């Protein structure tokens, strides 16, 4: 059984599933994915996301505003903590810094990141971190605002081993996505080989980043097993060992039994 620690179920095109969310969920279940975290990316979309996943006991979610969205409702600590009171909310995010897709004066992005860190500490939930081309600032803000008090995960990790190690020392997990199967992603495989098993998570980031041999096609959580298979290959471990460890790690991080 697999735990997809980061997906966007509410953003998957249902056309391939007869426009039926139940069919999507049945397909995922058939692929032995028994738990998922559906990631919040805007305040405006939270209610609809929560309504969609509400009756599925295997799906939990987060509350947050993605760092790539600019002209939307800006979160504050109180609003995030109110959303965190929902039964299925198990983390704050996704949040972080993205200097690849965004340019210019990005102080607004750093301010938003700090708001999420402070909210996570206020309501006692872990953080789901998006970081791209912002290694130093990401780590500095996590340290400065004591993110180690709540920990979390650096999701869809594509940065250096040095950054991963520093995050692990601050009580964070490292999550590997389908990028690990991409031909040019040797750096991701090199890092994935070094992550301590007890700090490893797997994810799809569906509907994006389909692993090989489905690269370029819409993704869904049922393909998280392909991420586990690639990790097993490069680490010299069994798929079952990767699946079990990442399942247990995700349960521990998100406070699930």
C-alpha positions as CSV (number, residue, x, y, z in Angstrom):
1,X,0.0,0.0,0.0
2,X,1.1,3.5,-0.8
3,X,0.7,7.0,0.7
4,X,0.7,9.8,-1.8
5,X,1.9,12.6,0.5
6,X,1.3,15.5,-2.0
7,X,-1.4,15.6,-4.7
8,X,-4.1,18.0,-6.0
9,X,-7.2,15.8,-6.3
10,X,-9.4,18.8,-6.9
11,X,-7.4,19.8,-10.0
12,X,-7.4,16.5,-11.8
13,X,-9.4,16.6,-15.1
14,X,-12.1,14.1,-14.6
15,X,-12.7,13.6,-18.3
16,X,-10.6,10.3,-18.3
17,X,-12.8,9.1,-15.4
18,X,-16.2,9.6,-17.0
19,X,-16.5,13.0,-15.3
20,X,-17.0,11.1,-12.0
21,X,-14.9,11.8,-8.9
22,X,-15.9,8.4,-7.5
23,X,-14.4,6.7,-10.6
24,X,-11.1,8.6,-10.0
25,X,-11.0,7.5,-6.4
26,X,-11.8,3.8,-7.4
27,X,-9.0,3.9,-9.9
28,X,-6.6,5.2,-7.3
29,X,-7.7,2.5,-4.8
30,X,-7.1,-0.2,-7.4
31,X,-3.5,1.0,-7.6
32,X,-3.1,0.3,-3.8
33,X,-2.9,3.9,-2.8
34,X,-4.7,3.9,0.6
35,X,-3.9,7.4,1.9
36,X,-3.4,10.8,0.3
37,X,-2.8,14.4,1.2
38,X,-4.7,16.9,-1.0
39,X,-2.8,20.1,-1.0
40,X,-4.4,23.5,-0.6
41,X,-3.0,26.3,-2.9
42,X,-5.4,29.2,-2.5
43,X,-7.9,30.4,0.1
44,X,-10.5,30.8,-2.6
45,X,-10.4,27.1,-3.6
46,X,-10.3,25.6,-0.1
47,X,-14.0,25.2,0.5
48,X,-14.6,23.4,-2.8
49,X,-11.5,21.2,-2.3
50,X,-12.7,20.3,1.2
51,X,-16.2,19.5,-0.1
52,X,-14.9,17.2,-2.7
53,X,-12.7,15.1,-0.5
54,X,-14.9,15.3,2.6
55,X,-16.5,11.8,2.4
56,X,-13.3,9.9,1.7
57,X,-11.7,8.7,4.9
58,X,-8.4,8.0,3.2
59,X,-7.9,11.6,2.1
60,X,-6.6,14.4,4.2
61,X,-5.7,18.0,3.2
62,X,-3.7,21.1,4.0
63,X,-4.5,24.9,4.1
64,X,-2.3,27.4,2.5
65,X,-1.5,29.7,-0.4
66,X,1.1,28.6,-3.0
67,X,4.1,31.0,-3.5
68,X,3.5,31.3,-7.3
69,X,0.1,33.0,-7.0
70,X,0.2,36.7,-6.7
71,X,-3.1,38.5,-7.3
72,X,-5.3,36.4,-4.9
73,X,-6.5,36.7,-1.3
74,X,-3.5,37.0,1.0
75,X,-3.5,34.8,4.1
76,X,-3.0,35.9,7.6
77,X,-2.3,33.8,10.7
78,X,-5.8,33.8,12.0
79,X,-7.4,32.7,8.7
80,X,-5.0,29.9,8.3
81,X,-5.5,28.7,11.9
82,X,-9.3,28.8,11.4
83,X,-9.0,26.6,8.3
84,X,-6.7,24.3,10.3
85,X,-9.6,23.6,12.7
86,X,-11.3,21.6,9.9
87,X,-11.1,17.9,10.8
88,X,-9.2,16.8,7.7
89,X,-6.5,19.5,7.8
90,X,-3.2,18.0,8.8
91,X,-0.7,20.6,7.7
92,X,-0.1,24.3,6.7
93,X,0.9,24.9,3.1
94,X,1.8,24.5,0.5
95,X,4.0,27.5,1.1
96,X,7.6,28.5,0.5
97,X,9.7,30.4,-2.0
98,X,10.0,30.1,-5.8
99,X,12.6,32.2,-7.5
100,X,12.4,30.2,-10.7
101,X,8.9,31.2,-11.8
102,X,8.8,34.5,-10.1
103,X,11.1,37.5,-10.5
104,X,11.6,41.1,-9.4
105,X,11.1,42.2,-5.8
106,X,9.9,39.0,-4.1
107,X,9.5,40.4,-0.6
108,X,5.8,39.7,-0.8
109,X,6.6,36.0,-1.3
110,X,8.9,36.0,1.7
111,X,6.3,37.7,3.8
112,X,3.7,35.1,2.9
113,X,6.1,32.3,3.7
114,X,6.7,33.8,7.2
115,X,2.9,34.1,7.7
116,X,2.6,30.3,7.1
117,X,5.5,29.4,9.4
118,X,4.0,31.5,12.2
119,X,0.6,30.0,11.6
120,X,2.0,26.5,11.7
121,X,3.6,27.2,15.0
122,X,0.5,28.9,16.3
123,X,-1.8,25.9,15.5
124,X,0.8,23.1,16.0
125,X,0.8,21.6,12.5
126,X,3.7,20.7,10.2
127,X,4.6,22.7,7.1
128,X,4.4,21.6,3.4
129,X,7.2,23.5,1.7
130,X,7.7,24.4,-2.0
131,X,11.2,25.6,-2.7
132,X,12.8,26.2,-6.1
133,X,16.0,28.1,-6.7
134,X,15.7,29.7,-3.3
135,X,17.8,27.5,-1.1
136,X,19.5,30.0,1.2
137,X,16.4,32.2,1.8
138,X,14.2,29.1,2.4
139,X,16.6,27.7,5.0
140,X,17.2,31.1,6.6
141,X,13.5,31.9,7.1
142,X,12.8,28.4,8.4
143,X,15.6,28.8,11.0
144,X,14.8,32.4,11.8
145,X,11.1,31.7,12.5
146,X,11.8,28.4,14.4
147,X,10.1,26.1,11.9
148,X,11.9,23.2,13.6
149,X,9.3,23.4,16.3
150,X,6.7,21.9,14.0
151,X,8.8,20.4,11.2
152,X,7.3,19.4,7.9
153,X,8.3,18.3,4.4
154,X,10.2,19.8,1.5
155,X,8.0,18.5,-1.3
156,X,8.9,17.5,-4.9
157,X,12.6,18.0,-3.9
158,X,15.0,18.9,-6.7
159,X,17.6,20.9,-4.8
160,X,21.0,19.9,-3.4
161,X,21.9,17.2,-0.8
162,X,23.3,20.0,1.4
163,X,19.9,21.6,1.5
164,X,18.2,18.3,2.2
165,X,20.6,17.6,5.0
166,X,20.0,21.0,6.5
167,X,16.3,20.6,6.4
168,X,16.4,17.1,7.9
169,X,18.4,18.6,10.8
170,X,15.5,21.0,11.3
171,X,13.0,18.2,11.7
172,X,11.9,18.0,8.1
173,X,11.2,15.2,5.7
174,X,12.2,15.1,2.0
175,X,9.6,14.0,-0.5
176,X,10.5,12.6,-3.9
177,X,8.1,12.9,-6.9
178,X,8.0,11.4,-10.4
179,X,10.9,13.7,-11.4
180,X,13.2,11.0,-10.1
181,X,12.3,8.9,-13.2
182,X,13.2,11.6,-15.7
183,X,16.3,11.0,-17.7
184,X,17.9,14.3,-17.0
185,X,17.2,14.3,-13.3
186,X,20.4,12.6,-12.1
187,X,20.8,15.2,-9.4
188,X,17.4,14.1,-7.9
189,X,18.5,10.4,-8.0
190,X,21.8,11.3,-6.3
191,X,20.0,13.1,-3.5
192,X,17.3,10.4,-3.2
193,X,20.0,7.8,-2.7
194,X,21.2,9.6,0.4
195,X,18.0,10.5,2.2
196,X,17.7,8.4,5.4
197,X,14.8,6.0,5.0
198,X,13.1,7.4,8.1
199,X,13.0,10.8,6.5
200,X,11.7,9.8,3.1
201,X,8.3,10.5,1.6
202,X,6.9,9.8,-1.9
203,X,4.4,11.8,-3.9
204,X,2.9,12.4,-7.3
205,X,2.1,16.2,-7.2
206,X,-0.8,15.1,-9.5
207,X,-2.1,16.2,-11.9
208,X,1.5,17.2,-12.8
209,X,4.8,15.5,-13.1
210,X,3.7,12.0,-14.3
211,X,6.6,9.6,-13.9
212,X,8.1,7.7,-16.8
213,X,6.8,6.1,-19.0
214,X,3.9,8.5,-18.7
215,X,5.8,11.7,-18.7
216,X,3.8,14.5,-20.3
217,X,0.4,12.9,-19.6
218,X,-1.9,14.0,-16.8
219,X,-0.9,12.4,-13.5
220,X,-2.9,10.9,-10.7
221,X,-2.1,9.4,-7.3
222,X,-2.2,5.8,-8.6
223,X,1.2,6.4,-10.1
224,X,3.0,7.0,-6.8
225,X,4.0,3.3,-7.0
226,X,6.2,4.1,-9.9
227,X,8.1,6.6,-7.8
228,X,8.6,3.9,-5.1
229,X,9.8,1.5,-7.8
230,X,12.4,3.9,-9.0
231,X,13.6,4.7,-5.5
232,X,13.9,1.0,-4.7
233,X,16.0,0.6,-7.8
234,X,18.4,3.4,-7.1
235,X,18.7,2.7,-3.4
236,X,19.0,-1.1,-3.7
237,X,15.9,-1.7,-1.5
238,X,12.7,-3.5,-2.1
239,X,9.5,-1.7,-3.2
240,X,7.7,-3.0,-0.2
241,X,10.4,-1.5,2.1
242,X,10.1,1.9,0.4
243,X,6.3,1.7,0.5
244,X,6.1,0.8,4.2
245,X,8.7,3.3,5.4
246,X,7.2,6.2,3.4
247,X,3.7,5.2,4.6
248,X,4.8,5.1,8.2
249,X,6.8,8.4,7.8
250,X,3.8,10.2,6.4
251,X,1.5,9.0,9.1
252,X,4.0,10.2,11.7
253,X,4.5,13.6,10.1
254,X,0.8,14.3,9.7
255,X,-0.2,12.9,13.0
256,X,-2.3,10.1,11.6
257,X,-2.8,6.7,13.3
